[in-house]
Amino acid sequence: MFKWLSGKKAEETPKAHSLDLEELKEQLKTELNVGTDLVFRTMKRDGEKLIFCLMSSLIDSTRLDDIVIRSILNNKDIEWTCESIAKVLPMISITAVNQLNEVVAGINEGKVYIYAEGQPYGILADVEKTIQRGLEKAETESLVYGPKISFTESLQGNMNILRHNIKDEDFCAEDLTVGKRSKTKAKLIYIKGIADEETIQTFRQRVKDLDLDYVPGTTVLGQYIESDSWSVFPQLMTTELPDRISIALYRGKVAVLLDRSPDCLYGPTSFFSFFESTEDVYMRWNMGLFLRMLRLVATFFSVLLTPAYVAVLTYHYEVIPSPLLLSLGESRARVPFPPVMEALLLEFVIELLREAGARLPTKVGQTMGIVGGIVIGQAAVEAGFTSNILIIIIALSALGSFTTPSYLMGTAIRIIRFPIILMAGLWGGIGIMLCFCYFIIHLLKLETIGGPYLTPVYPIRLKDIGYSFFKLPPQYLSFRPLTNRTDDQERFSKKKAKQKKDVDE
Amino acid sequence: MKVNLHPKEGLLFNAFMLAFIINSVQVGVGLAGLPRVVYLEAKHDAWISVFLAGIIVSVVLVFMIQMLKQYDSADLYGIHVDIFGKWAGHSLNVLYMIYMTSTFFIILMNYVEIVQVWIFPTLPTWQLSLVLILLVIYAVYGGIRVVVGVAFFSVVGTIWLAVVIFVPLQFGDFTHLFPIMNANVKQLLMGAHSTTLSMLGFEIIMFVYPFVKEKQKAMFFVQMGNLVTTLIFTFATLISIVFFASNSLEKTIWPVLSMFKIVRLPNLERFEFIAVSFWMLIILPNMCFYLWAASKGFSRILRRKQKWGVWIIAIAAFAGSFFIKTRYQMNTMTDLVAKLGFYFAFCYPVLLAMIVFVKKWYKRRESKHAETS
C-alpha cells in the first residue's frame, strides 16, 4: 500500500545546461546556493560572449588571472570556441563538459567553467587552491628517535610524502570516495605483490559499501569499517607518521588516506601492534626489545595494580606479609572510605587531570600537572582522603597507561581499569580474575579486517612473535609477517644474512 | 543427519592446538583434590597409580583416534548414528549430552565450593555460578575458534602454577615414598580408578576432531597433551605425599591448594588466594568445552541453532545449582559423575571403537567379496 513511499525517487536524468548565458547563470545560481561566493565574469568581443564561472572561495585567483584569463586575452586572434581556447590554456587538467551536474560538481571542486555562448560545450579548468599547513613534527605520537615528519590535512601533500618514502613501482593508490554527500577523496594504498589480495578487497569493499553522508576523518572511518563497534578496543590503527605507514606497507598491510584528515588508517593491526612504536624499529634490536617488553609489562601492571590493591585491602589482607601490612595499615588508618571508594576517587582525579591537561594550552597544562600532581596528591593524603601507597600505585598505573604508543589503546586501557576495580571491590581476587577471563574471551572474539586480533599469540605464529611481541636481531627477520599472508614472503635472502665472516672463511 | 561434519576452512585449527585442548580440559577442579582421593586407595604409592591412569588414558586415546580415523571427518554424534542407526544412535547421543551437561555442572559447582571454602564463605552459590555461566556462554557464542583460544590461554596463563607447586618440596620428607610398590595391584588399580574425575576431559577429542586441520597429526599432539597432564598430576601427587604426613593428607580435602599456603614471596604470602582465583582460568576451558560439545548435539541431532542448546544447558545447570545445598549432596553428585565418566569416557569409547573396527572390516570384506564374485 505504501510502496510508493519506500521506493527511491527516480534518478534525475543528466541534462545539458542552457546555451544562453543569462539562463546558465540562473541555473548555476539555483543549483549552487552560495550567494556571492559564486562569481561570474563575462567577456565580450564583437558580439561574442565568454563567461567564467567560479567559486571565489575555492580558487587560486593569481593562477586564474595569470594563466587562464591572461592567455585568453593575449591570444586575441583566436576564435572563442572550446577547442581553440583549450589550445591556448597552458594547463594540464582541462575537461570539456556540457552537463549541468558536471559543471556544478566541477565548480564545487574549485574549477573554473569557461563557456562561450552558443557553443555545445565548455571547458572546466582546474585552478583549485588547497589550504595546507606546513609540515610539522608529529604531536600525538612524539618520538625521541627516528623521522619526525607527520602527515598534514592535504591528501595531495600526504601522498607526496608517502611517494617520496616509497619509490616502488608496485606502490598502488586506488581512488575512493567516502561520503555520499561530502564526496571526500580517499586513497587506498598498498604495495602490489606484497599485500594480500583478500585484505585489499576487504578494505576496498568495506569503504565502498559505506552509505554515509559524511565521514569527518580516518579515525571515524576506522570505526565504521571495523568489525565490532561495541568493543572498547580499537581494531584498526591510525597514525600520523608516514614512516610508520611505509614500514607497515612493506609488511603487507593496507592503508587508507582521507582528504582533510591528518591521520592514516591502516590494517590489519593486531592487539600487540598497538604497543609497537617506530622507535623499536629504528633502535638496536635489544633496546627495542627492552622498550617493547617494558611497555607490555607497564600496561599489564597499569591494569592490574589498582584492582589488586583494592582486592587485597578489602578481602585478602592475609596475602600481605605482616611488616608490609603494618605500613599499609598505618597509611590507611585515617582513610574513612572503603578501598574501592578510595581507589575510584583517586582514579577519577587522575582522569580529570589528564583531561584538563589535554584541553588546556601547553603552558597552562603544565601548571595543571603541578597543581594536580603535587598539590592535590599531597593534600588528599594529609586530609585523610587516600593513603600514600595508593597515590604511588595510581601514579604508576597512570604512567603505565601512557607508555602505550597508540593514544586510543592507552585510553582503552585506562577505561577497562574501572570495571576491574569495581569487580575487585565486589569479589576481590575472584572479581579480578572474572574480568581477566572476560577480557581474554573478548579479545579472542575480536578481529581486524578479517584476521584474528590476538595474533601472533593466538593463533600462534612462532615466527611472527619476533615481529610484534618480541624483537629479534634484524638478520632473523628475513620474512614478512606470516599473519599478513603476504604474497611475496621474503624480504631478503636468509642464507646471505647468515653468512658469517669467521675463521672458516 | 550427516555422519561427517565439514566445517568451514576458517573454523579449523592446527593439530598443534590439540595438545593445549587435551591438557587444559583434563586439568581442572579434580586436580585440587586428586592426591587425597588416590592416597586413600593406594597409600604412598598413589603417584604410581596416577601415572598408571595416565597410561590407561593414553591407550583409550589411541582407540578413540583410531576410531575417528575410520571416518573422514566425523564426531561422536555422527559415528553413533552411523553405527546404531537413527533412533538408537540419537538416544546414545542424548545420553552423552546429559553426561557432558552433568560434568559441566559438577565442574562449576566444585569450583564455587572451593571459592566458598577458601575465600568467601558467605558468597551465595547462585551469584558466582550465574556469572561463571554467563562468562562461559559468552565464550561459547564465539564458536570453536574462541573456545580453543580459551584453552590455549588457560594453559599459557596457568602453567606457572605448575612450577610454583614444586616450592613445597623443600619442606618435604622423601622417606614418605618408601617402600615403593608397597601397594598391591588391586590397590594401584583402585587408585587409578579414583583419578577418573581428574583425568576426564580427553573425551572431548571425539567432538573437536572434525575441526582439526591436519588430522594425521592428531594422535601425536593428543598424546603430548595427555603426557603433560599425566606429568603434572603425578608430580602434584608425589609432592603431596612427600609434603604431608600420612594422616594429614587423608584429612586434607584439597591438598594441592593447601600446599600453596607454604609459598612465600617477599611481598606476598598465603599464595592460595591467588591460586584459587587463578583456578578459574583453569576450569574455564573445561566448562567451555563441555558446554560447547553438549550444545553441539542440539545442532547435530535436532538441527536447531546451537545457541538454543547453549541456553538450555546453561539454564539447566544454573537451576541445578539451587538443589545442591550441602557438602554431602555435593560429594554424592561428584561421585556419581565420576562413575558416569568412568563408563562414558573410559569404557564405552573402547567398546565403540571395537564395534567400528568390526563394522569397517566387515564392510571392506563385503565390498571385496562383491568385487571378486
HADDOCK unambig.tbl for C-alpha pairs under 7 A between the chains (distance, minus, plus):
assign (segid A and resid 318 and name CA) (segid B and resid 270 and name CA) 6.48 0.50 0.50
assign (segid A and resid 319 and name CA) (segid B and resid 268 and name CA) 5.47 0.50 0.50
assign (segid A and resid 319 and name CA) (segid B and resid 269 and name CA) 4.62 0.50 0.50
assign (segid A and resid 319 and name CA) (segid B and resid 270 and name CA) 5.08 0.50 0.50
assign (segid A and resid 319 and name CA) (segid B and resid 271 and name CA) 6.90 0.50 0.50
assign (segid A and resid 320 and name CA) (segid B and resid 267 and name CA) 6.30 0.50 0.50
assign (segid A and resid 320 and name CA) (segid B and resid 268 and name CA) 5.30 0.50 0.50
assign (segid A and resid 320 and name CA) (segid B and resid 269 and name CA) 5.83 0.50 0.50
assign (segid A and resid 321 and name CA) (segid B and resid 267 and name CA) 6.20 0.50 0.50
assign (segid A and resid 321 and name CA) (segid B and resid 268 and name CA) 6.10 0.50 0.50
assign (segid A and resid 321 and name CA) (segid B and resid 269 and name CA) 5.80 0.50 0.50
assign (segid A and resid 429 and name CA) (segid B and resid 274 and name CA) 6.94 0.50 0.50
assign (segid A and resid 429 and name CA) (segid B and resid 277 and name CA) 5.73 0.50 0.50
assign (segid A and resid 430 and name CA) (segid B and resid 277 and name CA) 5.03 0.50 0.50
assign (segid A and resid 433 and name CA) (segid B and resid 277 and name CA) 6.08 0.50 0.50
assign (segid A and resid 433 and name CA) (segid B and resid 278 and name CA) 6.71 0.50 0.50
assign (segid A and resid 437 and name CA) (segid B and resid 281 and name CA) 6.68 0.50 0.50
assign (segid A and resid 438 and name CA) (segid B and resid 135 and name CA) 6.57 0.50 0.50
assign (segid A and resid 441 and name CA) (segid B and resid 139 and name CA) 5.83 0.50 0.50
assign (segid A and resid 441 and name CA) (segid B and resid 146 and name CA) 6.87 0.50 0.50
assign (segid A and resid 441 and name CA) (segid B and resid 150 and name CA) 6.65 0.50 0.50
assign (segid A and resid 444 and name CA) (segid B and resid 146 and name CA) 5.74 0.50 0.50
assign (segid A and resid 444 and name CA) (segid B and resid 149 and name CA) 6.59 0.50 0.50
assign (segid A and resid 445 and name CA) (segid B and resid 142 and name CA) 6.11 0.50 0.50
assign (segid A and resid 445 and name CA) (segid B and resid 146 and name CA) 6.20 0.50 0.50
assign (segid A and resid 458 and name CA) (segid B and resid 149 and name CA) 6.63 0.50 0.50
